[in-house]
């Protein structure tokens, strides 16, 4: 049976491109097209879509409001957000809501459909073949970057990234919302936690593999430029955890 797709987007050209691609697909069927949030909720209530392709910049009800109502009523529906505006607030808001993927416009309709297929294929895997746990992903990431496991900052950095993934706004108050909680658990102080993480970042920046660092931080990595701050370092890695396929297509 084909997956029923609802498209909620105010951009007529983008809607039409999605409809054209999905109509030619053997896996999907467009069951509704909405130009604003209120219409999207009405169509969803009448037809129960399997998938919603959602823009956040909608008239009537914005995309966040639609998400909140959808998550309460239709727990099995997968939501794919494609939008032209992304901020730290939006990243944090979507991280706590049921979103399968976030894509930044301009992007092609084909890219959106490809992302849907990737997520659905991953969902169909047996449990033992699914993505590793968040802890395992973060541990592998900081190991690959070049942070040695035998220093205290390694463990602190892992916990800091987990806290940022849970609530991205914590990055805006590192001392109270990241260093302090880690220190309380480890019977330490926020200052010691900050110092240990700073040292871990320095080691990674000075000794890590250049190609690996560039894959995470871009081609700003060089010996002549300063290392990122703790908050910059943690924010970039947390973002990789939140959106492993990337937020910009």
C-alpha positions as a Python dict, from the first residue, in 0.01 Angstrom:
ca = {
    (1, 'X'): (0, 0, 0),
    (2, 'X'): (129, 344, -91),
    (3, 'X'): (224, 590, 183),
    (4, 'X'): (-26, 875, 201),
    (5, 'X'): (151, 1214, 186),
    (6, 'X'): (23, 1555, 289),
    (7, 'X'): (213, 1857, 152),
    (8, 'X'): (180, 2178, 356),
    (9, 'X'): (370, 2461, 190),
    (10, 'X'): (281, 2815, 87),
    (11, 'X'): (520, 2807, -210),
    (12, 'X'): (311, 2704, -512),
    (13, 'X'): (607, 2611, -732),
    (14, 'X'): (764, 2391, -464),
    (15, 'X'): (426, 2224, -394),
    (16, 'X'): (377, 2149, -762),
    (17, 'X'): (727, 2002, -796),
    (18, 'X'): (664, 1772, -500),
    (19, 'X'): (327, 1663, -637),
    (20, 'X'): (481, 1584, -978),
    (21, 'X'): (759, 1370, -831),
    (22, 'X'): (536, 1187, -585),
    (23, 'X'): (272, 1111, -847),
    (24, 'X'): (534, 921, -1048),
    (25, 'X'): (637, 721, -741),
    (26, 'X'): (528, 366, -664),
    (27, 'X'): (575, 421, -291),
    (28, 'X'): (381, 744, -229),
    (29, 'X'): (43, 898, -302),
    (30, 'X'): (-41, 1266, -245),
    (31, 'X'): (-359, 1268, -38),
    (32, 'X'): (-374, 1641, 18),
    (33, 'X'): (-210, 1977, -47),
    (34, 'X'): (-238, 2268, 198),
    (35, 'X'): (-132, 2630, 160),
    (36, 'X'): (-163, 2723, 529),
    (37, 'X'): (-149, 2561, 871),
    (38, 'X'): (-523, 2556, 930),
    (39, 'X'): (-587, 2376, 603),
    (40, 'X'): (-308, 2129, 681),
    (41, 'X'): (-469, 2036, 1013),
    (42, 'X'): (-810, 2002, 852),
    (43, 'X'): (-683, 1770, 578),
    (44, 'X'): (-486, 1567, 833),
    (45, 'X'): (-792, 1523, 1054),
    (46, 'X'): (-1000, 1399, 760),
    (47, 'X'): (-746, 1168, 595),
    (48, 'X'): (-477, 1063, 850),
    (49, 'X'): (-157, 1096, 641),
    (50, 'X'): (142, 867, 686),
    (51, 'X'): (386, 1147, 594),
    (52, 'X'): (368, 1525, 612),
    (53, 'X'): (607, 1750, 420),
    (54, 'X'): (586, 2073, 618),
    (55, 'X'): (712, 2428, 578),
    (56, 'X'): (738, 2622, 905),
    (57, 'X'): (650, 2956, 744),
    (58, 'X'): (277, 2902, 700),
    (59, 'X'): (-16, 3145, 731),
    (60, 'X'): (-289, 3084, 995),
    (61, 'X'): (-105, 2826, 1206),
    (62, 'X'): (273, 2823, 1171),
    (63, 'X'): (463, 2498, 1130),
    (64, 'X'): (555, 2464, 1500),
    (65, 'X'): (187, 2492, 1597),
    (66, 'X'): (95, 2234, 1334),
    (67, 'X'): (364, 2002, 1469),
    (68, 'X'): (233, 2031, 1825),
    (69, 'X'): (-121, 1939, 1720),
    (70, 'X'): (-9, 1665, 1482),
    (71, 'X'): (211, 1496, 1745),
    (72, 'X'): (-80, 1475, 1987),
    (73, 'X'): (-332, 1337, 1736),
    (74, 'X'): (-128, 1126, 1496),
    (75, 'X'): (162, 957, 1670),
    (76, 'X'): (252, 737, 1372),
    (77, 'X'): (278, 1018, 1118),
    (78, 'X'): (631, 1108, 1005),
    (79, 'X'): (701, 1478, 954),
    (80, 'X'): (967, 1615, 718),
    (81, 'X'): (1033, 1987, 755),
    (82, 'X'): (1161, 2190, 459),
    (83, 'X'): (1185, 2559, 539),
    (84, 'X'): (1372, 2871, 438),
    (85, 'X'): (1445, 3003, 786),
    (86, 'X'): (1637, 2818, 1057),
    (87, 'X'): (1749, 2965, 1390),
    (88, 'X'): (1878, 2826, 1720),
    (89, 'X'): (1523, 2852, 1852),
    (90, 'X'): (1386, 2644, 1564),
    (91, 'X'): (1660, 2383, 1603),
    (92, 'X'): (1583, 2355, 1973),
    (93, 'X'): (1207, 2347, 1913),
    (94, 'X'): (1230, 2074, 1649),
    (95, 'X'): (1471, 1867, 1860),
    (96, 'X'): (1198, 1822, 2122),
    (97, 'X'): (926, 1747, 1868),
    (98, 'X'): (870, 1448, 1643),
    (99, 'X'): (1053, 1547, 1323),
    (100, 'X'): (1214, 1286, 1100),
    (101, 'X'): (1434, 1531, 907),
    (102, 'X'): (1496, 1903, 862),
    (103, 'X'): (1599, 2049, 525),
    (104, 'X'): (1680, 2410, 449),
    (105, 'X'): (1540, 2578, 142),
    (106, 'X'): (1634, 2640, -128),
    (107, 'X'): (1640, 2268, -191),
    (108, 'X'): (1492, 2058, -467),
    (109, 'X'): (1174, 1858, -432),
    (110, 'X'): (1374, 1551, -536),
    (111, 'X'): (1609, 1601, -240),
    (112, 'X'): (1310, 1601, -6),
    (113, 'X'): (1178, 1277, -153),
    (114, 'X'): (1524, 1120, -135),
    (115, 'X'): (1547, 1213, 232),
    (116, 'X'): (1206, 1057, 299),
    (117, 'X'): (1320, 734, 134),
    (118, 'X'): (1638, 727, 341),
    (119, 'X'): (1449, 769, 667),
    (120, 'X'): (1187, 509, 577),
    (121, 'X'): (1454, 257, 478),
    (122, 'X'): (1628, 312, 811),
    (123, 'X'): (1298, 267, 997),
    (124, 'X'): (1240, -68, 826),
    (125, 'X'): (1568, -215, 950),
    (126, 'X'): (1564, -472, 1233),
    (127, 'X'): (1630, -320, 1575),
    (128, 'X'): (1986, -453, 1591),
    (129, 'X'): (2070, -283, 1261),
    (130, 'X'): (1938, 63, 1346),
    (131, 'X'): (2161, 359, 1420),
    (132, 'X'): (2371, 332, 1736),
    (133, 'X'): (2259, 503, 2055),
    (134, 'X'): (2325, 872, 2109),
    (135, 'X'): (2604, 787, 2354),
    (136, 'X'): (2772, 562, 2101),
    (137, 'X'): (2742, 819, 1823),
    (138, 'X'): (2891, 1097, 2034),
    (139, 'X'): (3170, 874, 2164),
    (140, 'X'): (3266, 774, 1811),
    (141, 'X'): (3250, 1135, 1693),
    (142, 'X'): (3485, 1280, 1955),
    (143, 'X'): (3717, 981, 1917),
    (144, 'X'): (3735, 1036, 1541),
    (145, 'X'): (3804, 1406, 1591),
    (146, 'X'): (4109, 1320, 1799),
    (147, 'X'): (4014, 1371, 2164),
    (148, 'X'): (4205, 1107, 2366),
    (149, 'X'): (3986, 891, 2588),
    (150, 'X'): (4227, 901, 2881),
    (151, 'X'): (4167, 1268, 2967),
    (152, 'X'): (3883, 1398, 3184),
    (153, 'X'): (3776, 1645, 2918),
    (154, 'X'): (3680, 1352, 2692),
    (155, 'X'): (3402, 1246, 2927),
    (156, 'X'): (3299, 1603, 3002),
    (157, 'X'): (3282, 1687, 2633),
    (158, 'X'): (3061, 1385, 2567),
    (159, 'X'): (2820, 1490, 2842),
    (160, 'X'): (2820, 1851, 2721),
    (161, 'X'): (2722, 1745, 2368),
    (162, 'X'): (2440, 1528, 2509),
    (163, 'X'): (2304, 1822, 2708),
    (164, 'X'): (2316, 2044, 2398),
    (165, 'X'): (2134, 1781, 2192),
    (166, 'X'): (1858, 1764, 2454),
    (167, 'X'): (1819, 2143, 2457),
    (168, 'X'): (2020, 2345, 2205),
    (169, 'X'): (1954, 2672, 2392),
    (170, 'X'): (2185, 2552, 2670),
    (171, 'X'): (2469, 2667, 2447),
    (172, 'X'): (2370, 3025, 2530),
    (173, 'X'): (2450, 2977, 2900),
    (174, 'X'): (2738, 2734, 2918),
    (175, 'X'): (2826, 2788, 3284),
    (176, 'X'): (2481, 2737, 3434),
    (177, 'X'): (2329, 2491, 3189),
    (178, 'X'): (2625, 2276, 3081),
    (179, 'X'): (2930, 2311, 3307),
    (180, 'X'): (2733, 2321, 3632),
    (181, 'X'): (2517, 2009, 3575),
    (182, 'X'): (2824, 1810, 3470),
    (183, 'X'): (3017, 1934, 3773),
    (184, 'X'): (2737, 1836, 4013),
    (185, 'X'): (2732, 1479, 3883),
    (186, 'X'): (3112, 1450, 3896),
    (187, 'X'): (3155, 1625, 4232),
    (188, 'X'): (3363, 1891, 4060),
    (189, 'X'): (3323, 2264, 3983),
    (190, 'X'): (3203, 2443, 3668),
    (191, 'X'): (3546, 2602, 3632),
    (192, 'X'): (3722, 2264, 3631),
    (193, 'X'): (3474, 2124, 3381),
    (194, 'X'): (3527, 2424, 3151),
    (195, 'X'): (3906, 2394, 3179),
    (196, 'X'): (3900, 2020, 3104),
    (197, 'X'): (3679, 2069, 2797),
    (198, 'X'): (3900, 2356, 2677),
    (199, 'X'): (4201, 2126, 2701),
    (200, 'X'): (4020, 1850, 2510),
    (201, 'X'): (3932, 2096, 2232),
    (202, 'X'): (4292, 2220, 2217),
    (203, 'X'): (4427, 1866, 2182),
    (204, 'X'): (4180, 1783, 1907),
    (205, 'X'): (4259, 2104, 1722),
    (206, 'X'): (4637, 2063, 1753),
    (207, 'X'): (4673, 1689, 1704),
    (208, 'X'): (4358, 1570, 1527),
    (209, 'X'): (4345, 1456, 1167),
    (210, 'X'): (4300, 1762, 944),
    (211, 'X'): (4061, 1593, 699),
    (212, 'X'): (3838, 1474, 983),
    (213, 'X'): (3833, 1818, 1145),
    (214, 'X'): (3746, 1978, 812),
    (215, 'X'): (3458, 1733, 763),
    (216, 'X'): (3305, 1860, 1086),
    (217, 'X'): (3412, 2222, 1099),
    (218, 'X'): (3464, 2312, 734),
    (219, 'X'): (3772, 2448, 566),
    (220, 'X'): (3832, 2715, 829),
    (221, 'X'): (4055, 2463, 1004),
    (222, 'X'): (4420, 2560, 985),
    (223, 'X'): (4720, 2612, 1206),
    (224, 'X'): (4707, 2987, 1150),
    (225, 'X'): (4351, 3031, 1279),
    (226, 'X'): (4244, 3001, 1638),
    (227, 'X'): (4055, 2702, 1770),
    (228, 'X'): (3679, 2736, 1825),
    (229, 'X'): (3546, 2828, 2167),
    (230, 'X'): (3400, 2552, 2380),
    (231, 'X'): (3047, 2665, 2294),
    (232, 'X'): (3123, 2675, 1919),
    (233, 'X'): (3284, 2331, 1931),
    (234, 'X'): (2996, 2175, 2125),
    (235, 'X'): (2729, 2351, 1916),
    (236, 'X'): (2869, 2218, 1587),
    (237, 'X'): (2894, 1861, 1716),
    (238, 'X'): (2547, 1874, 1874),
    (239, 'X'): (2410, 1999, 1543),
    (240, 'X'): (2567, 1697, 1371),
    (241, 'X'): (2382, 1473, 1616),
    (242, 'X'): (2051, 1650, 1569),
    (243, 'X'): (2071, 1657, 1190),
    (244, 'X'): (2313, 1388, 1070),
    (245, 'X'): (2214, 1441, 705),
    (246, 'X'): (2279, 1814, 733),
    (247, 'X'): (2041, 2107, 763),
    (248, 'X'): (2140, 2261, 430),
    (249, 'X'): (2098, 2075, 107),
}
